[in-house]
Protein backbone atom coordinates (compact mmCIF):
# COMPACT_ATOMS: atom_id res chain seq x y z
CA UNK A 1 0.00 0.00 0.00
CA UNK A 2 2.82 2.41 0.84
CA UNK A 3 4.39 1.70 -2.55
CA UNK A 4 1.12 2.60 -4.27
CA UNK A 5 0.86 5.88 -2.35
CA UNK A 6 4.49 6.66 -3.19
CA UNK A 7 3.87 6.09 -6.92
CA UNK A 8 0.72 8.23 -6.80
CA UNK A 9 2.56 10.98 -4.92
CA UNK A 10 5.38 10.93 -7.46
CA UNK A 11 2.91 11.15 -10.35
CA UNK A 12 1.11 14.03 -8.67
CA UNK A 13 4.37 15.94 -8.22
CA UNK A 14 5.18 15.44 -11.91
CA UNK A 15 1.74 16.71 -12.94
CA UNK A 16 2.05 19.75 -10.69
CA UNK A 17 5.54 20.48 -12.04
CA UNK A 18 4.44 20.16 -15.66
CA UNK A 19 1.33 22.21 -15.01
CA UNK A 20 3.44 24.93 -13.40
CA UNK A 21 5.75 25.01 -16.43
CA UNK A 22 2.77 25.34 -18.79
CA UNK A 23 1.28 28.16 -16.71
CA UNK A 24 4.62 29.99 -16.60
CA UNK A 25 5.05 29.60 -20.34
CA UNK A 26 1.54 30.93 -20.97
CA UNK A 27 2.15 33.90 -18.68
CA UNK A 28 5.45 34.67 -20.42
CA UNK A 29 3.83 34.53 -23.87
CA UNK A 30 0.95 36.70 -22.66
CA UNK A 31 3.31 39.29 -21.20
CA UNK A 32 5.40 39.30 -24.41
CA UNK A 33 2.29 39.90 -26.53
CA UNK A 34 1.16 42.61 -24.12
CA UNK A 35 4.53 44.37 -24.35
CA UNK A 36 4.41 44.19 -28.14
CA UNK A 37 0.92 45.70 -28.15
CA UNK A 38 2.08 48.48 -25.83
CA UNK A 39 5.06 49.25 -28.08
CA UNK A 40 2.86 49.32 -31.19
CA UNK A 41 0.38 51.60 -29.44
CA UNK A 42 3.20 53.94 -28.40
CA UNK A 43 4.67 53.93 -31.93
CA UNK A 44 1.30 54.68 -33.52
CA UNK A 45 0.69 57.44 -30.98
CA UNK A 46 4.06 59.04 -31.75
CA UNK A 47 3.36 58.79 -35.48
CA UNK A 48 -0.10 60.31 -35.09
CA UNK A 49 1.34 63.24 -33.11
CA UNK A 50 4.02 63.97 -35.72
CA UNK A 51 6.96 62.58 -33.74
CA UNK A 52 8.20 60.58 -36.69
CA UNK A 53 11.77 59.95 -35.53
CA UNK A 54 10.45 58.58 -32.23
CA UNK A 55 7.89 56.44 -34.06
CA UNK A 56 10.59 55.06 -36.36
CA UNK A 57 12.76 54.16 -33.38
CA UNK A 58 9.86 52.34 -31.71
CA UNK A 59 9.01 50.39 -34.88
CA UNK A 60 12.69 49.42 -35.22
CA UNK A 61 12.64 48.21 -31.61
CA UNK A 62 9.55 46.09 -32.27
CA UNK A 63 11.14 44.54 -35.37
CA UNK A 64 14.34 43.79 -33.45
CA UNK A 65 12.35 42.03 -30.73
CA UNK A 66 9.67 40.24 -32.76
CA UNK A 67 11.04 39.95 -36.30
CA UNK A 68 10.11 41.37 -39.68
CA UNK A 69 6.60 41.55 -41.09
CA UNK A 70 5.13 43.41 -44.03
CA UNK A 71 2.96 45.55 -41.75
CA UNK A 72 5.82 46.57 -39.43
CA UNK A 73 8.17 47.36 -42.34
CA UNK A 74 5.41 49.41 -43.96
CA UNK A 75 4.76 51.39 -40.77
CA UNK A 76 8.49 51.95 -40.26
CA UNK A 77 8.87 53.11 -43.87
CA UNK A 78 6.02 55.60 -43.48
CA UNK A 79 7.62 57.02 -40.33
CA UNK A 80 11.06 57.27 -41.96
CA UNK A 81 9.55 58.92 -45.05
CA UNK A 82 7.85 61.61 -42.95
CA UNK A 83 11.09 62.08 -40.99
CA UNK A 84 12.92 62.80 -44.26
CA UNK A 85 15.09 59.67 -44.22
CA UNK A 86 14.63 58.78 -47.88
CA UNK A 87 17.08 55.88 -48.15
CA UNK A 88 15.89 54.05 -45.04
CA UNK A 89 12.26 54.70 -45.96
CA UNK A 90 12.69 53.17 -49.43
CA UNK A 91 14.63 50.27 -47.93
CA UNK A 92 11.74 49.38 -45.66
CA UNK A 93 9.15 49.86 -48.40
CA UNK A 94 11.17 47.37 -50.47
CA UNK A 95 11.28 44.97 -47.50
CA UNK A 96 7.54 45.29 -47.01
CA UNK A 97 6.94 44.67 -50.72
CA UNK A 98 9.20 41.62 -50.65
CA UNK A 99 7.10 40.16 -47.82
CA UNK A 100 3.75 41.15 -49.40
CA UNK A 101 4.38 41.58 -53.14
CA UNK A 102 0.70 41.88 -54.08
CA UNK A 103 -0.12 44.62 -51.54
CA UNK A 104 -1.22 47.70 -53.51
CA UNK A 105 -0.87 50.14 -50.58
CA UNK A 106 2.78 49.21 -50.10
CA UNK A 107 3.54 49.58 -53.80
CA UNK A 108 1.66 52.91 -53.97
CA UNK A 109 3.66 54.45 -51.12
CA UNK A 110 6.89 53.02 -52.50
CA UNK A 111 6.33 54.56 -55.94
CA UNK A 112 5.26 57.84 -54.37
CA UNK A 113 8.44 58.04 -52.28
CA UNK A 114 10.58 57.11 -55.29
CA UNK A 115 8.93 59.93 -57.27
CA UNK A 116 9.66 62.40 -54.45
CA UNK A 117 13.30 61.26 -54.49
CA UNK A 118 13.52 61.80 -58.26
CA UNK A 119 13.77 58.06 -59.01
CA UNK A 120 12.04 56.15 -61.78
CA UNK A 121 9.08 53.94 -60.80
CA UNK A 122 9.84 50.23 -60.34
CA UNK A 123 6.53 48.36 -60.02
CA UNK A 124 6.71 44.59 -59.98
CA UNK A 125 5.61 42.76 -63.11
CA UNK A 126 2.86 40.13 -62.76
CA UNK A 127 5.32 37.25 -63.01
CA UNK A 128 7.58 38.81 -60.36
CA UNK A 129 4.60 39.06 -58.00
CA UNK A 130 3.79 35.41 -58.74
CA UNK A 131 7.35 34.20 -58.12
CA UNK A 132 7.65 36.16 -54.86
CA UNK A 133 4.25 34.87 -53.68
CA UNK A 134 5.00 31.19 -54.27
CA UNK A 135 5.63 29.04 -51.22
CA UNK A 136 8.26 26.60 -52.54
CA UNK A 137 7.33 23.93 -49.95
CA UNK A 138 3.75 23.84 -51.25
CA UNK A 139 5.07 23.80 -54.83
CA UNK A 140 7.37 20.85 -54.05
CA UNK A 141 4.47 18.99 -52.44
CA UNK A 142 2.41 19.44 -55.63
CA UNK A 143 5.32 18.18 -57.77
CA UNK A 144 5.84 15.16 -55.50
CA UNK A 145 2.12 14.34 -55.63
CA UNK A 146 2.13 14.59 -59.43
CA UNK A 147 5.16 12.30 -59.72
CA UNK A 148 3.51 9.78 -57.40
CA UNK A 149 0.36 9.74 -59.55
CA UNK A 150 2.47 9.26 -62.70
CA UNK A 151 4.30 6.35 -61.06
CA UNK A 152 1.00 4.75 -59.99
CA UNK A 153 -0.39 5.18 -63.51
CA UNK A 154 2.66 3.44 -65.03
CA UNK A 155 2.37 0.59 -62.52
CA UNK A 156 -1.38 0.46 -63.16
CA UNK A 157 -0.79 -0.23 -66.86
CA UNK A 158 1.32 -3.26 -65.90
CA UNK A 159 -1.38 -4.72 -63.66
CA UNK A 160 -4.43 -3.60 -65.59
CA UNK A 161 -6.33 -6.93 -65.59
CA UNK A 162 -5.76 -7.50 -61.87
CA UNK A 163 -6.81 -3.93 -60.99
CA UNK A 164 -9.90 -4.23 -63.13
CA UNK A 165 -10.87 -7.45 -61.39
CA UNK A 166 -10.35 -6.02 -57.89
CA UNK A 167 -11.99 -2.64 -58.47
CA UNK A 168 -14.66 -3.90 -60.90
CA UNK A 169 -13.83 -0.97 -63.17
CA UNK A 170 -13.75 -1.94 -66.88
CA UNK A 171 -10.28 -2.15 -68.36
CA UNK A 172 -10.99 0.42 -71.12
CA UNK A 173 -12.05 2.98 -68.49
CA UNK A 174 -8.96 2.32 -66.34
CA UNK A 175 -6.78 2.66 -69.43
CA UNK A 176 -8.37 6.06 -70.19
CA UNK A 177 -7.83 7.21 -66.59
CA UNK A 178 -4.16 6.21 -66.57
CA UNK A 179 -3.56 7.84 -69.95
CA UNK A 180 -5.14 11.07 -68.73
CA UNK A 181 -2.91 11.02 -65.64
CA UNK A 182 0.17 10.62 -67.84
CA UNK A 183 -1.00 13.10 -70.48
CA UNK A 184 -1.75 15.81 -67.91
CA UNK A 185 0.71 14.90 -65.15
CA UNK A 186 3.97 14.80 -67.10
CA UNK A 187 3.70 18.28 -68.73
CA UNK A 188 2.29 19.73 -65.51
CA UNK A 189 5.19 18.39 -63.41
CA UNK A 190 7.69 19.73 -65.94
CA UNK A 191 6.01 23.15 -65.81
CA UNK A 192 5.88 23.16 -62.01
CA UNK A 193 9.54 22.12 -61.87
CA UNK A 194 10.55 24.94 -64.21
CA UNK A 195 8.61 27.48 -62.13
CA UNK A 196 10.13 26.10 -58.92
CA UNK A 197 13.68 26.51 -60.27
CA UNK A 198 12.82 30.04 -61.47
CA UNK A 199 11.35 30.87 -58.05
CA UNK A 200 14.41 29.69 -56.15
CA UNK A 201 16.71 31.65 -58.46
CA UNK A 202 14.58 34.80 -58.28
CA UNK A 203 14.24 34.71 -54.50
CA UNK A 204 18.00 34.18 -54.06
CA UNK A 205 18.80 37.41 -55.93
CA UNK A 206 20.56 39.79 -53.56
CA UNK A 207 18.87 43.16 -53.77
CA UNK A 208 19.84 46.19 -51.75
CA UNK A 209 18.93 49.85 -51.39
CA UNK A 210 21.39 52.75 -51.37
CA UNK A 211 21.17 54.28 -47.89
CA UNK A 212 24.13 56.66 -48.18
CA UNK A 213 23.15 60.30 -47.68
CA UNK A 214 22.34 61.91 -51.06
CA UNK A 215 24.21 59.31 -53.16
CA UNK A 216 26.71 56.46 -53.08
CA UNK A 217 30.00 56.85 -54.94
CA UNK A 218 30.60 54.19 -57.59
CA UNK A 219 34.23 53.11 -57.99
CA UNK A 220 35.90 51.37 -60.93
CA UNK A 221 37.85 49.02 -58.63
CA UNK A 222 37.33 47.86 -55.01
CA UNK A 223 40.29 49.83 -53.63
CA UNK A 224 40.51 53.17 -51.87
CA UNK A 225 42.69 54.71 -54.58
CA UNK A 226 40.39 53.72 -57.46
CA UNK A 227 38.95 56.21 -59.91
CA UNK A 228 35.31 57.22 -59.55
CA UNK A 229 32.87 55.90 -62.15
CA UNK A 230 29.88 57.95 -60.97
CA UNK A 231 27.18 57.93 -58.29
CA UNK A 232 23.95 56.08 -57.54
CA UNK A 233 21.34 58.22 -55.77
CA UNK A 234 20.06 57.55 -52.27
CA UNK A 235 17.12 55.15 -52.20
CA UNK A 236 17.86 53.44 -55.53
CA UNK A 237 17.33 49.68 -55.70
CA UNK A 238 20.43 47.74 -56.79
CA UNK A 239 21.37 44.10 -57.28
CA UNK A 240 24.54 42.87 -55.56
CA UNK A 241 26.51 40.60 -57.89
CA UNK A 242 29.92 40.34 -56.21
CA UNK A 243 31.85 41.44 -53.14
CA UNK A 244 35.43 42.18 -52.19
CA UNK A 245 36.32 43.03 -48.60
CA UNK A 246 34.39 46.24 -47.78
CA UNK A 247 33.10 46.76 -51.34
CA UNK A 248 30.11 45.40 -53.24
CA UNK A 249 29.72 45.17 -57.01
CA UNK A 250 26.21 46.44 -57.73
CA UNK A 251 24.06 47.01 -60.79
CA UNK A 252 21.22 49.54 -60.77
CA UNK A 253 18.06 49.42 -62.87
CA UNK A 254 19.31 52.29 -65.08
CA UNK A 255 22.43 50.36 -66.22
CA UNK A 256 24.73 52.07 -63.74
CA UNK A 257 27.13 49.57 -62.18
CA UNK A 258 30.40 49.39 -60.31
CA UNK A 259 31.87 49.01 -56.83
CA UNK A 260 30.32 50.79 -53.85
CA UNK A 261 31.23 50.69 -50.18
CA UNK A 262 29.28 48.06 -48.25
CA UNK A 263 28.20 50.64 -45.66
CA UNK A 264 26.37 52.57 -48.39
CA UNK A 265 24.01 49.66 -49.21
CA UNK A 266 21.49 47.88 -47.00
CA UNK A 267 20.02 44.50 -48.00
CA UNK A 268 16.32 44.09 -48.76
CA UNK A 269 16.53 40.66 -47.13
CA UNK A 270 18.10 41.53 -43.80
CA UNK A 271 21.45 39.83 -43.24
CA UNK A 272 21.79 38.54 -46.82
CA UNK A 273 25.13 40.33 -47.35
Residue, then its C-alpha position, 0 to 999 in steps of 0.5 A: x500500500x505504501x508503494x502505491x501511495x508513493x507512486x501516486x505521490x510521485x505522479x502528482x508531483x510530476x503533474x504539478x511540475x508540468x502544469x506549473x511550467x505550462x502556466x509559466x510559459x503561458x504567462x510569459x507569452x501573454x506578457x510578451x504579446x502585451x509588451x508588443x501591443x504596448x510598443x505598437x500603441x506607443x509607436x502609432x501614438x508618436x506617429x499620429x502626433x508627428x513625432x516621426x523619428x520617435x515612431x521610427x525608433x519604436x518600430x525598429x525596436x519592435x522589429x528587433x524584438x519580434x522579427x520582420x513583417x510586411x505591416x511593421x516594415x510598412x509602418x516603419x517606412x512611413x515614419x522614416x519617409x515623414x522624418x525625411x530619411x529617404x534611403x531608409x524609408x525606401x529600404x523598408x518599403x522594399x522589405x515590405x513589398x518583398x514580404x507582401x508583393x501583391x499589396x497595392x498600398x505598399x507599392x503605392x507608397x513606395x512609388x510615391x516616395x521614389x517619385x519624391x526622391x527623383x527616381x524612376x518607378x519600379x513596379x513589380x511585373x505580374x510574373x515577379x509578384x507570382x514568383x515572390x508569392x509562391x511558397x516553394x514547400x507547397x510547390x514541391x508537395x504538388x510536384x511530388x504528388x504529381x510524380x507519385x500519380x504518374x508512377x502509380x499510372x505506369x504501374x497500373x498499366x502493368x497490372x491492368x487486368x488485376x486492378x480491373x478485377x479487384x476494383x470492378x472498373x472496366x479495363x478500357x475505363x482504367x486505361x483512359x484514366x491512366x492515360x489522362x494522368x500521364x497526359x496531364x501529369x507529365x507536362x504539368x510536373x515539368x512546368x511546375x519544376x521549371x517554375x520552382x527553379x525560377x522561383x528559387x533563383x529569383x528569391x536568391x537574388x541579392x537586392x539592396x537599397x542605397x542608404x548613403x546620404x544623397x548618393x553612393x559613390x561608384x568606384x571602378x575598382x574595389x580599392x581606396x585609390x580607385x577612380x570614380x565611375x559615378x554615383x547612384x542616388x540615395x534610395x535606388x534599388x540595386x542588385x549585388x553581384x559580387x563582393x570584395x572586402x568592404x566593397x560590393x559590385x552592384x548594378x542599378x536598374x538604369x544600367x549604372x554599375x560598379x563598386x560601392x562601399x558596403x556601408x552605403x548599401x542595406x540589404x532588402x533581405x536583412x542579413x543577406x550580405 
